[in-house]
Amino acid sequence: MLSELASGGVMASGRGQFGGGRFLPALLAFGALAIAARLAASDRYDVQPAVKNRAGPGHTQDPAVTSGGSRDDGRGRFADSPATLGKYGWRDALVRTWHEMNRDNLSLIAAGVAFYCLLGMVPGLGALVSLYGLVADPGDVARFIQSISIFLAPEIVKLLSDMLQSVAANSNATLGFSFLFSLGLALWSAKAAASAMMTAMNVAYDEHERRGFVGRTLTALAMTIGAVLFMITALVLVAAIPIALNLMWWLPEPMRTLVGLGRWPLLALLLMVALSSMYRFAPSRARARWRWVSWGAVIATFAWMIVSIGFSIYVSNFASYDKTYGSLGAVVVLLMWFYLSTLIVLLGAELNAELEHQTAVDSTTGLPLPMGMRGAVMADTLGKATG
């Protein structure tokens, strides 16, 4: 079983078949995330222009803290990272996260972002497969889809596999035209999805959009390029490494197995870094330090894996979307998966925001500034204690 996972992954074969070996990639990924509890980079950049300090629901300006007093009351008001907030500080942040999730209508926002992701998914996958088909075998992409089937419902796997088979049946000339068309459509759709995610990040951090058209467009394009690079890297890790290992016949079997299994923790760490980067750069505010965005990324990655596996099991064994929706069943399942994934990502952003909201210490990059001059609502105000 280990050698199968190392060489190409295990594909679920039908409903109700989810043996223990199928979950080994997820277990390896969980182990990697447990080791990487947080990022603690100390890069410093110039802060963005400050905004006026705002206080409102969920915000407070405790004079004992904002004026440089010494009161802490065990809530991490002077913590320089989430790790030093203490149990009462974490409790305050978690309770406020729950309240903010409802107050910000995250469920509705996640539904909108999921719709844009669905629009960008189809042309984006078409462009990726077409590009890969110009230089290699699209069957490698199919093996990639099968390798990560633990996180995907069978209907989603079938939908993607059908698309891959259609692309593989075309000639290289057709693939070239298909790639150009799909790339243009994918960029437009992906930009819309990135813009929707940026708006969602602003909501989570209680920010208003202050970037101009050029700045917002460049940020959206950077997020789009980042998503493409993430997919390409994931494709290399999951699909290309097993092929390379098969060609390296001289490697000892233990080394081949170790390298093959190591791709799953790397994929999980890659997702964590991608989420941390989005939490840091997507909101319209002064950049938060890495340590204040990494905790939500780690927790969101854990939660996404657990929810994706659970959703896959549910669809495989209990739901009947194909019978209820017919040919639209796969699209409905894909949209539902996008919705759950987006909701988890937004919850990670809300958690990061409230963790940052718990301390009076400057959590933004650059030289420390007093509250009210940091260019970020969560850094310029304090979250209220919950009890």
C-alpha positions as CSV (number, residue, x, y, z in Angstrom):
1,M,0.0,0.0,0.0
2,L,2.8,2.4,0.8
3,S,4.5,1.7,-2.5
4,E,1.2,2.4,-4.3
5,L,0.7,5.7,-2.6
6,A,4.3,6.6,-3.3
7,S,4.1,5.7,-7.0
8,G,0.8,7.2,-7.9
9,G,-1.9,7.4,-5.3
10,V,-4.9,5.2,-4.6
11,M,-8.2,5.9,-6.5
12,A,-11.5,5.2,-4.9
13,S,-13.4,2.7,-7.0
14,G,-17.1,3.2,-6.5
15,R,-19.3,4.1,-3.7
16,G,-18.6,3.0,-0.2
17,Q,-15.0,2.0,-0.8
18,F,-12.8,4.1,1.3
19,G,-10.2,1.9,2.9
20,G,-7.6,3.0,5.4
21,G,-4.8,3.3,2.8
22,R,-6.8,6.0,1.0
23,F,-6.4,8.3,3.9
24,L,-2.6,7.9,4.3
25,P,-1.9,11.1,2.2
26,A,-4.2,13.1,4.5
27,L,-2.5,11.7,7.6
28,L,0.9,12.6,6.2
29,A,-0.4,16.1,5.4
30,F,-1.8,16.5,8.9
31,G,1.6,15.5,10.3
32,A,3.4,18.1,8.3
33,L,0.9,20.8,9.4
34,A,1.3,19.8,13.1
35,I,5.1,20.4,12.7
36,A,4.5,23.8,11.0
37,A,2.3,25.4,13.7
38,R,3.0,28.9,12.5
39,L,5.2,31.1,10.3
40,A,7.2,33.6,12.3
41,A,8.9,35.6,9.6
42,S,10.0,39.1,10.6
43,D,10.2,40.8,7.2
44,R,9.6,44.5,7.4
45,Y,8.1,46.8,4.8
46,D,6.8,50.3,4.8
47,V,3.3,50.5,6.1
48,Q,0.5,51.8,4.0
49,P,-1.0,55.2,4.7
50,A,-2.8,55.2,8.1
51,V,-6.5,55.3,8.4
52,K,-8.6,56.9,11.1
53,N,-9.0,54.7,14.1
54,R,-12.5,53.3,14.2
55,A,-14.5,51.8,17.1
56,G,-17.8,50.0,16.7
57,P,-19.4,46.7,17.4
58,G,-16.7,44.3,18.6
59,H,-14.1,47.2,18.9
60,T,-12.9,49.0,22.0
61,Q,-10.3,51.5,22.9
62,D,-9.2,50.7,26.4
63,P,-7.4,53.7,27.8
64,A,-5.3,51.5,30.1
65,V,-3.9,49.9,27.0
66,T,-4.0,52.5,24.2
67,S,-2.3,55.1,26.4
68,G,0.6,52.8,27.2
69,G,-0.7,51.5,30.5
70,S,0.3,48.2,32.0
71,R,-3.0,46.4,32.5
72,D,-3.2,43.0,30.7
73,D,-5.6,40.9,32.8
74,G,-4.3,37.7,31.2
75,R,-5.9,38.4,27.9
76,G,-2.8,38.9,25.8
77,R,-3.3,42.6,25.3
78,F,0.5,43.0,25.0
79,A,1.2,39.7,23.1
80,D,3.5,40.0,20.1
81,S,2.2,36.8,18.5
82,P,-0.9,34.5,18.7
83,A,1.3,32.0,20.6
84,T,1.5,34.4,23.6
85,L,-2.2,35.4,23.8
86,G,-2.9,32.9,26.5
87,K,-6.1,30.9,27.0
88,Y,-8.3,33.9,27.8
89,G,-7.1,35.8,24.8
90,W,-7.7,32.8,22.6
91,R,-11.2,32.4,24.1
92,D,-12.0,36.1,23.4
93,A,-10.8,35.7,19.8
94,L,-12.7,32.5,19.1
95,V,-16.0,33.9,20.6
96,R,-15.6,37.1,18.5
97,T,-14.8,35.0,15.4
98,W,-18.1,33.2,15.9
99,H,-20.1,36.4,16.3
100,E,-18.3,38.1,13.4
101,M,-19.0,35.2,11.1
102,N,-22.7,35.7,11.6
103,R,-22.5,39.5,11.6
104,D,-20.5,39.6,8.4
105,N,-22.8,37.1,6.6
106,L,-19.9,34.9,5.7
107,S,-22.2,32.2,4.5
108,L,-23.7,34.5,1.8
109,I,-20.3,35.9,0.8
110,A,-18.9,32.4,0.5
111,A,-21.7,31.4,-1.8
112,G,-20.9,34.4,-4.1
113,V,-17.2,33.6,-4.2
114,A,-17.9,29.9,-4.8
115,F,-20.0,30.9,-7.9
116,Y,-17.1,33.0,-9.3
117,C,-14.7,30.1,-8.6
118,L,-17.0,27.7,-10.5
119,L,-17.0,30.1,-13.5
120,G,-13.2,30.3,-13.4
121,M,-12.7,26.6,-12.7
122,V,-13.9,25.2,-16.1
123,P,-11.9,27.4,-18.4
124,G,-9.0,27.4,-16.0
125,L,-8.8,23.6,-16.0
126,G,-9.3,23.6,-19.8
127,A,-6.3,26.0,-20.2
128,L,-4.2,24.0,-17.8
129,V,-4.9,20.7,-19.5
130,S,-4.5,22.2,-23.0
131,L,-1.1,23.6,-22.1
132,Y,0.0,20.4,-20.5
133,G,-1.3,18.5,-23.5
134,L,1.0,20.5,-25.8
135,V,4.1,19.3,-24.1
136,A,3.2,16.1,-22.3
137,D,0.5,13.4,-21.8
138,P,-2.8,14.7,-20.5
139,G,-3.1,11.4,-18.8
140,D,-0.6,12.7,-16.2
141,V,-3.2,15.3,-15.3
142,A,-5.8,12.5,-15.0
143,R,-3.5,10.7,-12.6
144,F,-3.2,13.9,-10.6
145,I,-7.0,14.1,-10.3
146,Q,-7.2,10.4,-9.2
147,S,-4.4,10.9,-6.7
148,I,-6.2,13.6,-4.8
149,S,-9.6,11.9,-5.1
150,I,-9.6,11.5,-1.3
151,F,-10.5,15.2,-1.1
152,L,-13.0,15.1,-4.0
153,A,-16.5,13.6,-4.3
154,P,-16.9,10.9,-7.0
155,E,-19.1,13.2,-9.1
156,I,-16.4,15.8,-9.2
157,V,-13.8,13.2,-10.1
158,K,-16.0,12.0,-13.0
159,L,-16.7,15.5,-14.2
160,L,-13.0,16.4,-14.3
161,S,-12.0,13.0,-15.8
162,D,-14.6,13.5,-18.6
163,M,-13.1,16.9,-19.4
164,L,-9.6,15.4,-19.4
165,Q,-10.6,12.6,-21.8
166,S,-12.1,15.2,-24.2
167,V,-8.9,17.2,-24.2
168,A,-6.8,14.1,-24.7
169,A,-8.8,13.2,-27.8
170,N,-7.9,16.4,-29.6
171,S,-4.9,17.0,-31.8
172,N,-2.0,19.3,-30.9
173,A,-3.2,22.0,-33.3
174,T,-6.7,22.0,-31.7
175,L,-5.1,22.0,-28.3
176,G,-3.1,25.1,-29.2
177,F,-6.3,27.1,-30.2
178,S,-8.2,25.7,-27.3
179,F,-5.4,26.8,-24.9
180,L,-5.4,30.4,-26.2
181,F,-9.2,30.6,-26.0
182,S,-9.4,28.9,-22.6
183,L,-6.5,31.0,-21.2
184,G,-8.3,34.3,-22.1
185,L,-11.6,33.1,-20.6
186,A,-9.8,31.7,-17.6
187,L,-7.9,34.9,-16.9
188,W,-11.2,36.9,-17.0
189,S,-13.1,34.5,-14.8
190,A,-10.2,34.0,-12.4
191,K,-9.8,37.8,-12.1
192,A,-13.5,38.0,-11.1
193,A,-13.0,35.2,-8.6
194,A,-9.9,36.9,-7.2
195,S,-11.7,40.3,-6.9
196,A,-14.6,38.5,-5.1
197,M,-12.1,36.9,-2.7
198,M,-10.4,40.3,-2.1
199,T,-13.8,41.8,-1.2
200,A,-14.5,38.9,1.2
201,M,-11.1,39.5,2.8
202,N,-12.0,43.1,3.3
203,V,-15.2,42.1,5.0
204,A,-13.4,39.7,7.3
205,Y,-10.9,42.3,8.3
206,D,-13.5,45.1,8.6
207,E,-11.8,47.1,5.9
208,H,-13.1,49.3,3.1
209,E,-11.4,49.1,-0.4
210,R,-8.9,51.9,-0.6
211,R,-6.8,50.7,-3.5
212,G,-7.3,52.3,-6.9
213,F,-8.3,50.5,-10.0
214,V,-4.7,49.8,-11.0
215,G,-3.7,48.6,-7.6
216,R,-6.8,46.4,-7.2
217,T,-6.4,44.9,-10.7
218,L,-2.7,44.2,-10.1
219,T,-3.5,42.5,-6.8
220,A,-6.2,40.4,-8.5
221,L,-3.8,39.4,-11.3
222,A,-1.1,38.5,-8.7
223,M,-3.6,36.3,-6.9
224,T,-4.6,34.7,-10.2
225,I,-1.0,34.0,-11.1
226,G,-0.4,32.6,-7.6
227,A,-3.3,30.2,-8.0
228,V,-1.9,29.0,-11.3
229,L,1.5,28.5,-9.9
230,F,0.0,26.6,-7.0
231,M,-1.9,24.3,-9.3
232,I,1.2,23.7,-11.4
233,T,3.3,22.9,-8.4
234,A,0.6,20.6,-7.0
235,L,0.6,18.9,-10.4
236,V,4.3,18.4,-10.3
237,L,4.2,17.1,-6.7
238,V,1.4,14.7,-7.2
239,A,1.6,13.6,-10.8
240,A,5.2,14.2,-12.0
241,I,7.1,12.9,-9.1
242,P,5.7,9.3,-9.4
243,I,6.6,9.4,-13.1
244,A,10.2,10.5,-12.3
245,L,10.5,7.9,-9.6
246,N,9.5,5.2,-12.1
247,L,12.3,6.4,-14.4
248,M,14.9,6.4,-11.6
249,W,15.0,2.6,-11.3
250,W,18.4,2.7,-9.6
251,L,17.1,4.4,-6.5
252,P,16.7,2.0,-3.5
253,E,13.1,1.1,-2.8
254,P,13.0,2.7,0.7
255,M,14.2,6.0,-0.8
256,R,11.6,5.8,-3.6
257,T,8.8,5.2,-1.0
258,L,10.0,8.0,1.2
259,V,10.1,10.5,-1.7
260,G,6.8,9.4,-3.0
261,L,5.1,9.8,0.4
262,G,6.8,13.1,1.1
263,R,4.9,14.9,-1.6
264,W,1.7,14.9,0.5
265,P,3.1,16.9,3.5
266,L,4.7,19.2,0.9
267,L,1.4,19.7,-0.7
268,A,-0.2,20.6,2.6
269,L,2.5,23.0,3.5
270,L,2.2,24.6,0.0
271,L,-1.5,25.2,0.7
272,M,-0.7,26.7,4.1
273,V,1.8,29.1,2.5
274,A,-0.7,30.0,-0.2
275,L,-3.4,30.8,2.3
276,S,-1.0,32.8,4.5
277,S,0.0,34.9,1.5
278,M,-3.6,35.6,0.6
279,Y,-4.5,36.6,4.1
280,R,-1.6,39.0,4.1
281,F,-1.9,40.7,0.7
282,A,-5.6,40.4,-0.3
283,P,-7.1,42.8,2.3
284,S,-6.9,46.6,1.6
285,R,-4.9,47.5,4.7
286,A,-1.3,47.7,6.0
287,R,0.3,44.3,5.8
288,A,0.1,42.1,8.9
289,R,3.2,40.3,10.0
290,W,3.4,36.6,8.9
291,R,2.9,35.4,12.5
292,W,-0.5,37.0,12.6
293,V,-1.8,35.4,9.4
294,S,-0.2,31.9,9.7
295,W,-2.4,30.5,12.5
296,G,-5.6,30.9,10.5
297,A,-3.9,29.4,7.5
298,V,-2.8,26.3,9.4
299,I,-6.3,25.8,11.0
300,A,-8.0,26.5,7.7
301,T,-5.8,23.9,6.0
302,F,-6.6,21.3,8.6
303,A,-10.3,22.1,8.5
304,W,-10.4,22.0,4.6
305,M,-8.8,18.5,4.6
306,I,-11.2,17.2,7.2
307,V,-14.3,18.7,5.6
308,S,-13.3,17.7,2.1
309,I,-12.8,14.1,3.2
310,G,-16.0,14.1,5.1
311,F,-17.9,15.6,2.1
312,S,-16.4,13.0,-0.2
313,I,-17.5,10.2,2.1
314,Y,-21.0,11.7,2.4
315,V,-21.5,12.1,-1.3
316,S,-20.1,8.6,-2.0
317,N,-22.3,6.8,0.5
318,F,-25.3,8.8,1.6
319,A,-26.2,11.5,-0.9
320,S,-27.8,10.9,-4.3
321,Y,-27.1,14.1,-6.2
322,D,-27.0,12.2,-9.5
323,K,-30.5,10.9,-9.0
324,T,-31.9,14.2,-7.7
325,Y,-30.3,16.6,-10.2
326,G,-29.5,14.2,-13.1
327,S,-26.7,15.4,-15.4
328,L,-26.4,18.6,-13.2
329,G,-25.5,16.5,-10.2
330,A,-21.7,16.8,-10.7
331,V,-22.0,20.6,-11.1
332,V,-24.1,20.9,-7.9
333,V,-21.5,18.8,-6.0
334,L,-18.6,20.8,-7.3
335,L,-20.4,24.1,-6.4
336,M,-21.1,22.8,-2.9
337,W,-17.5,21.8,-2.5
338,F,-16.4,25.3,-3.6
339,Y,-18.8,26.8,-1.1
340,L,-17.5,24.7,1.8
341,S,-13.9,25.4,0.8
342,T,-14.5,29.1,0.5
343,L,-16.3,29.3,3.8
344,I,-13.4,27.6,5.6
345,V,-10.9,30.0,4.0
346,L,-13.1,33.0,5.2
347,L,-13.3,31.5,8.7
348,G,-9.5,31.4,8.7
349,A,-9.4,35.1,7.8
350,E,-11.9,36.0,10.5
351,L,-9.8,34.1,13.1
352,N,-6.6,35.8,12.0
353,A,-8.4,39.2,12.2
354,E,-9.7,38.5,15.8
355,L,-6.3,37.2,16.9
356,E,-4.7,40.4,15.7
357,H,-7.6,42.3,17.3
358,Q,-6.7,41.0,20.7
359,T,-3.4,42.8,21.2
360,A,-2.4,46.4,21.5
361,V,1.1,45.6,20.1
362,D,1.6,46.8,16.5
363,S,0.9,43.7,14.3
364,T,1.7,45.4,11.0
365,T,5.1,45.5,9.2
366,G,7.5,48.4,9.5
367,L,8.4,50.5,12.5
368,P,6.0,50.2,15.5
369,L,3.3,52.8,15.4
370,P,0.7,53.9,18.0
371,M,-2.8,52.7,17.7
372,G,-4.8,54.8,15.3
373,M,-1.9,55.3,12.8
374,R,-1.2,51.7,11.7
375,G,-3.4,51.6,8.6
376,A,-5.5,48.6,9.7
377,V,-8.7,48.4,11.7
378,M,-7.7,45.2,13.5
379,A,-4.4,46.7,14.5
380,D,-5.8,50.2,15.4
381,T,-8.5,48.9,17.7
382,L,-8.9,46.3,20.4
383,G,-11.5,43.5,20.4
384,K,-13.9,43.5,23.4
385,A,-13.5,40.9,26.1
386,T,-16.1,38.2,26.1
387,G,-16.3,37.4,29.8
